[in-house]
Amino acid sequence: MTENIENLIIEHLRAIRGDVANIKQDMSEVRMRLTSIEERLTLVEKGVANVHGDLVIVQVRLDRQGDRIERIEKRLDLTAA
């Protein structure tokens, strides 16, 4: 009787060991995918920062053009002063 119980326990322990091995494999895959997502997110953040920098440059250029237009309008007396 005790031998049957021991065999049953051993059988359950082997099944648990197999399940744990599968979970370890799954966790390894999840870690790899998470690392990949983090790397891609970093690239997206860098891209957004680059776009922001480009927008700042465009805004500065627009401001300069606006200043130039104002000076031209003043020279041509096109503004209501």
MODELLER restraints for C-alpha pairs under 7 A, 6 or more apart:
rsr = mdl.restraints
at = mdl.atoms
rsr.add(forms.Gaussian(group=physical.xy_distance, feature=features.Distance(at['CA:73:A'], at['CA:79:A']), mean=5.91, stdev=0.5))
